[in-house]
Amino acid sequence: MTAVYFDSKMPDAERRAKLYAGDIFVFSPRPSTLTLIEFARELIEGAFAPLPPRTAQFKLSVERFVEVFGPLKPHFIHHPKTASLLRDVVADFVTDLDAIHVDVPRLRGATSDKYLTAGVGYAFPPHRDTWWSAPMAQLNWWLPIYEFSSESGMAFHPNYWARPVSNGSEEFNYYIYNSVGRKEAAKHIKADSRKQPGPREPMDLAEEIRIVCPAGGLILFSGAQMHSTVPNTSGLTRFSIDFRTVDLTDLENGRGAPNVDTRATGTSLRDFRRGRDGAAMPDEIVARYDSGEIPEGAILVFKPDAQANEAAAQIASGR
């Protein structure tokens, strides 16, 4: 049974144990999360100006929307201010910043009425993040940038917490995805042909949990939790931020969610940096969780190219 905790004061170690058992935590907005989403709003509204971002899709061609939003994503991710604000958010919830390791935050846009469901607006079917070579100790943090409704958020499928699903993760290698899949996201507009894990069998999705929190609120859940993007029928584009964390002591001691159906190779652990100072994940920990073999042409840590960063800077400055 999945329990949902609201504004819990539970200590971090106890909370992680609950998350590894399939529970979900929801928190109200607080100054650190509001400051982060306000900065994201500045970038989004500057990029789409003079159009309101949440309804811009009804004025722009899909191609033009992608031209604006595609480069905005890495611009937000790698902006120095984003890193500082994200550290403040993590410090609000976690006391041991030497143990907590954080990856970069993602900026997401889920458009309405099937306007854009591929590439930079990819609508994820039911999945576990662990199918993408995430460690079983990964925790997912999700924040809405604007108010949203149950018709444009996420759905959790707790009946699959301990129930395996054929998913294709055995064909997925994280380093190959870095070299091809992530790099080419903006090229997929009408359809998304990237090779990704996903359900390979019919699923019973009648049992679901949809959580709606205010802008700047936070939903925290395990990377092994089955969840999906709700088909957006709200009439507004939903913008959100998500990032992931792992705790070094849990990695050292083999703690995490149960692995019921993940067989991906490679590991995303190199993406995580120490909360206190941004130091890299220790090599010995990465090696413990890596599959060992690195395919030819693989990229261990994804970095956007300079051209994408320049395009993002031009859009953000109104050029």
Secondary structure, 3 states (H helix, E strand, C coil): CCCEEECCCCCHHHHHHHHHCCCEEEECCCHHHHHHHHHHHHHHHHHHCCCCHHHHHHCCCHHHHHHHHHHHHHHHHCCHHHHHHHHHHHHHHCCCCCCEEECCCEEEEECCCCCCCCHHHCCCCCECHHHHCCCCCCEEEEEECCCCCCCCCEEECHHHCCCCCCCCHHHCEHHHHHHCCCCCHHHCCCCCCCCCCCCCCCCCCCCCECCCCCCCCEEEEECCCCEEECCCCCCCCEEEEEEEEEEHHHHHCCCCCCCCCCCCECCCHHHCEECCCCCECCHHHHHHHCCCCCCCCCCCCCCCCHHHHHHHHHHHCCC
